Amino acid sequence: MRGVAYLEVAGDGKVSPTGDAVARAQRRSIGAAVFPDHGGNLTSLLLAVDDAVYRAKDRGRDRTVTAQAQ
C-alpha cells in the first residue's frame, strides 16, 4: 500500500493519473465599480460591475475594466 504525505492540487481541482498536480494557468477578468460614480444604489452598482466584467471577458480575458460612469 502506498501513502501520500503531501498532494498539491491545481486550482481547478484536477490531479494527473500519477498523482501529480496538473499545472493550469489561472485567468482573471475583473470588473470595478465605485459608489456613487457607477451606481447610486446597490442594484445599479452591481449591474454596472457585472457589465464591466463581461466587457473585460469580451476584450480577451486577463483584464480589468472599470464600469462606465452614469
N, C-alpha and C positions, 0 to 999 in steps of 0.2 A: 504494500500500500504506500502510495506516495503522498506526502503532505505538502501544502503550500504555506510558507511562512509569511509571504507578502505578495499581494497581487494588486497591481495597479490597473485600473480600468479607465479606458478613454472616456472623454466627456459624453459620448453618445451611448456608453454602457456596453460597447462591443468588445469582446475578447477573442483573440485568434485561437484556432484549434490547438496551438501549442501551449496555450495559457498565457501568452504574452499580450500585453495591452496593444491594441491597434491604434496607431497614431493617426489622428484626424485633425485637420485644421478647423479651428472654430471661427466662424464668420459672424460678424455683428452688423446689424442695421439699427441705427439709433435715431429716434425722433426726439426733439427737445422743444418744450413749450414753457413759457413763463407767464405766471399770473400777474397782472391782468392784461398784459400786452397781447397774448394769444387766445385769451378766453376770459370772459367776465364772471363765469361760474364754473363749477366742477365739470358739468356735462360738456360745455363748449371747449374747455381746456383739454379734456380727454379726446374729444373729436379732433381737435387741432393736432395733438401729438400723434394720434392714430394716423391721420393723413400724412404727417411728416415721416413716420416710419415707413409707410408704403411708398412714399416718394424716394426715400433712401434705397429701398429694395429695387425700385424701378431703375435707379441710376447705377446699378451694378453691385449692390451689396457692399459690405465693409465701409459704410459711410455714415456720417452723422448729418442730419438735415434739421434745420430749425423751422418751426411752424411759421406760416405766413401771418403777419400782423392783421388784426381785424380791421 
